[in-house]
Amino acid sequence: MVEIVLPVFNEEKVLEATVRRLDSFLRESFPVAARITIADNASTDRTPFIAAHLASTIAGVSYLRLERKGRGRALREAWSVTTAPVACYMDIDLSTDLNALLPLVAPLLSGHSDVAIGTRLAPSSNVTRGPKREFISRSYNRILKTALRARFSDAQCGFKAIRTESVQPLLGEVKDDGWFFDTELLMLAQRRDLRIHEVPVDWIDDPDSRVDIVSTAWIDLKGVARLLASSRIARFAMVGVLSTIAYAVIYLLLRTGLDAGAANAVSLAVTAVGNTAANRHWTFGLKGRERLARQYMGGVAVYLLTLGLTSGALAVLGEISPSHSRTVEVTVLVLASIAATVTRYFALKSFVFAIGLPRAHRPNQGA
């Protein structure tokens, strides 16, 4: 069984024709049992009356009414309650050729994939749309690949499907209720190591679309910034900044009574404990005492690596400038510590915390 969700808002002009066309296609050309759900997110025109009429007169059509706007909210609500093993959605204008529906859902029905998306950016896709939309779409997806390391090509094509048992647990984690819902769900799926299948589509732009693409693009970019700020690398960087500040302050306090080598070793040791604890809990999301001792032993190895780099920097500084100032000394140590940060991240990700991470969070994941 496949459930097809049509999210709508004030679509009185096209709703009936679209539902009847889709229903006819499903009965005559689609070899899998399917039903249609009209997900109305707070329409104020005749959409509710038309949708209710269609649901009462066409077998396999149902109507879901929400009193708050948001395409993402409508999809979350419909997909959260469906009992179909595969659920999908398509835009009400049916811009995507319906012949792509079976290739979209087939890998989900077979269990091969968890998410399937139509892509207008594949070489074999046949797309008719204006240069402005084409430029914005390609630019947006390039930003996703660069900033978020997205491994899918077209986040916003209104033609997607999910294997409900795999994706339903993620729906509550998606914060966006509007157009960015798609991108956020796909990034969550990618970070959970779910399999995302792409289907090239034939797609014709709807000239009567009421979507403000500039406003939508700006909202999407803010969503990208939010996801970037919440990524593992961003959390690691924040822990690193706080650890470096603490390290510099402790070093300066200890330096009044200890030589540079001892002050460096003690400062690193103190901050390494806090750094390991913060990264374990916040960056990598590990809780409880399972493998705690082993992970802290790994943290000791990372500490020794950083100690070696900073001690080497101190030795070089002593050779180059034996009478250097305390400011120069701290600056060199901080720079050496920052240089060790990249190595520290990969050590924590690939060695220290890898065993404690759930499979979906292990190193083959993006940040």
N, C-alpha and C positions, 0 to 999 in steps of 0.2 A: 504493500500500500504506500502511495505517495500522496502527501498533502501539499497543495499548492496555495500559498498565501498571496493575496493581492492587497497590499497596503494602499488605502485610498484616503484622500482628503478633498472633498468638494469635487467629485468626479461625475456629476450627474449627466454630463453630455456624452461620456464614453463608456460608462460602467456597464450598462446592459449589453451593448454590442460586444464589448470585450469578453464578458463572462460567457455569452452565448457562443462566441467564436472559439474560446478556449474549451468550453464544454464539448462542442462539436468535434474539435481536434482530439480530445481525450477519448471520446467514445469511438471515433472512426479510425484514428491513426496511432494511438498510443497503446502499446501492448501490456501495460501494467495498470492494475486497479488504482484509481486516483480520485481524489476529491478536491474541491475548491473551497477556500475560506476567504471571505471578504473581510478584511480587517480595517474597519473604519475608525480613523483616529480623529474624532471630534468634528466631523463634517457639519456644516451649517446650512447647506443647500438641500436638495431633494435626494442626495445620496443615501441616507438611511432608509427612506421609503422604497427606493428602487432596489437596494440590497436586500431588504426584508422580503420584498415581492419575489425576487429571484430565488432566495433561499426557500421560499414556501412552494415554488412551482417547479424547480429543477432538482431532481434527485442528485445528491452528491454535492450540493452547494449549501454552505452554511454562512452565517453572518455573525461577526464579532464586533461589538461596539465598544469603543473606549471614549471616555469623556475628556481626555487630554490629548493635545496634538503631539506629533512626533512619529516619523516613519519607523525609527529604531524602537520606540516604545511599542508600536503595533506589532512589529516582528517578534520582539522579545515575548510579548504576551501570547501571541499565537503559537510560537514555537515552544514555549514553556509548557503549554497544556496539551499539545498534540500527542496522540498515541500512535501515530504513524511512525514506522521505523525510519522513513526518510521524509524530510520536509524541505520545501524550497519556496522561493518567492520570485516573482517577476514584476516588472513595472506595468502599470495599468495600461500604458500605451502599446504594449506588446512590440516594442522596438526590436526585440530579439526574435529571430526566426524560430518558430516553435519546433522545427525539426531538430533543434539542438537540445531539446528537453531530454530525450532518451540518452544521448551521450553524457548529459550532465548527471543524471541520477544513476545510471548503470553501475559505475564503480562504487557507489554508496550501497546500492542494493546487494552487490556481491561481497561487500565488506573490504574491498581493496583500499578504499579511501574514506576519510572522515568528513571532508568538506570538498565541494566542487564549485567552481566559479566559471562563469563565462568570461572570456577575454576578448576584447576588441583590438588588442595590441599584438596578437600573434600574426606572423607573416601570412598565414592561411586564412585569417579573418577577412571578411568583406564588409567594410564599414562605409556608410554614407553619412557624413556630418560636416558642418562648417569648420573652417580653419581655426576659429577661436576656440571652439570646444575641443578640437583635436589637440591644439597646443596646450591648453590647460590640463587636459587629461594626461598627456604624456609627461608634462612637467611635474604634476602631482605625484604620479607613480615613480618618477625618477627620484623625487624627494624621499619617498618612502624607502626606496632601495638604498639611498645614501645615508639618510638619518637613522632609519630603524632597521636597516639590513633586511628589508622585506624580500622574501623569496617567491613572491607571486607577482604577476605582471599587471593586473587590472583590478584595483580594489573597489572601484565604484560602479562597475557594470551591474545593472539591476537584474541579474540573472544568476542566482546562487542556490545551492542546496546543501543540506547538512544531514549527517547520520545522527539521529536524535540522541541515541544513547551516548555518543561521544561528545556532542556539543552542548546538550542541555545543561550539564553542570557548569559551563562557562558563561551562560547567559546572564546570571546574576552578577557577574564580575564586570560586565560591560557598563560603563558609566554614561555613555552618550545615548541620548534618546532620539537623535535626529539623523542626519545624513552620514555622520562619521561612524555610526553604529557598525557598518560593514567593515571599515578599516580596522576598528578596534577589535572586533570579533576575530578577524583574520589574524591579527597580530597575536592575540591571546592563543589562538589555535596553533600558530607557528611556534610560540614559546613553549607550548605544552607538547610539542613534537607530534601533533596530529598531522595526518597526511592530507595535503591539499592538491586536488586534481584540477587541471585547467582544461577548458574546452573552447577552441576557437569558434566564434559565432559570426553569423551574418547579422548586421545591425544597421537599422536606419533611424536617424535622428528624428525625433518628433518635433516638427516646426512649431507646434502649439504648446510646447512644454512651458510651464510657468515657473520652473526652477530658476532662481537667480544664481547663475553659475559663479559670478564674482563673489557674492556674499557667501555662498556655499563653500567656495574654495578657501575663503578666509577662515570660516569656522573649522574647516578640515585642517588647515595649517595650525590653528590653535590646538586642535586635538593631537596633531603630530607632536607638538611641543610638550603637551601633557604626557604622552606616552614616552617620549624621550626622557623627560625628567623622572619618570617612574621606572626606568629601565634599570637593570642590574648594574650596568656600567656607571650610570648616574649616581646610584646609591653608593657604589664603591668609591667613586670620586669624592662624594661628600664625606664619607668616613675618612678618606685619605687626607682631605683638607683639614679636618678637625684633629686628626692624629698628628699631622705635621706641625700644626700650631702648638699643640700640647707638647710635642717633642722639643720644639725650639724653646718654649718657656722653661721646661724642666731642665734642659741642657744649660741654659743661662744661669738658673738658680744653682745648679750643681757645680758649675764651672768656677765659682768663687772659691771652692774648697778642694776641687779635684782637678787632675790634669785632663787634657782634652780627650784622651782615649778612654779613661774611666767614666767621665761624664757622658760621653757618647754611648758607651755600652749600657750604662744604667738607664739613661733616657730612652734608648731604644727598647730596652727590656720592659720598662713600665708601659710605654705606649703600645708595644706589641701585644700585650695582654688585652688591653682595651680594644685595639684594632681587630684582633682575632675574634673577640666576643661580639663586637658590633657587626663585623662582616658575616659571622656565622648566623646571627639572628636576623639582621636587617637586609643585608645584601643577598644572602643565599637562602633565607627563609627557613633555617633549621632550628628546631626547638627540642627541648628534652635533653636527656643525658646519654642517649644512644651514640656510641662511638665518640663521646666527648673527649676522653683522654687521648685517643688516637688523633683526633683533629687538632688538639692543642699541641701534641708532639709535632705534627706537621707545621703548626704555627711557629714552633721553635726553629725548625729548619729554615723557614722563611726569614725569621729574625736573624739567624746566623748569616744568611745571604746578604741581607741589608747591612748587617754589621760589617761584613767584609768590604762591601762597596764604600760605605762611609769611612771606615778606617783607612782604606786605600786613598780616598780623597784627602783625608787629613795628612797622610804621609806625603802625598804629592805636594800639598800646600806647604808643608814644612820645608820641603826641599826647595820649592820655588821662592817662598817668602818667609824666612824664619821669624821675622819680626812683624808678622801680620796682626791686624787689629782683631778684636773680638767679633766685630760686625762682619768682617770678611770671613772669619772662621765659621760663624753660624750660617752665613749665606752659602758657603761651599757645602756644608753638611746638608742643608735643606735641599740644595740642587741635587746632591748625590742621592738623597732619600727620594726625591721626585723621580730621578732616573730609574730608581729601583721599583717604582710603583707599577710599571707595566709588567715587569717580571713577577712582582708580587701578585698581581691580579691573576695571571695565568697559572701561577703556582697554587693559589687558593682554589681557583676554578677547576683545574685539572688534576690536582693531587690532594690538597688538604681536605676539601669539602666534597669532592666528586662522589665518594662512596656513600656519604650521607644524603646526597641529593636524590629525590625521586627521579625515575628514569627520564621523565620529560624535561628535567632541569639540568641534565648532565651536559658535558662540554660540547656535544655536537649541536647544542642549542645556540641560537643567537642570544644577544644580551637581552 
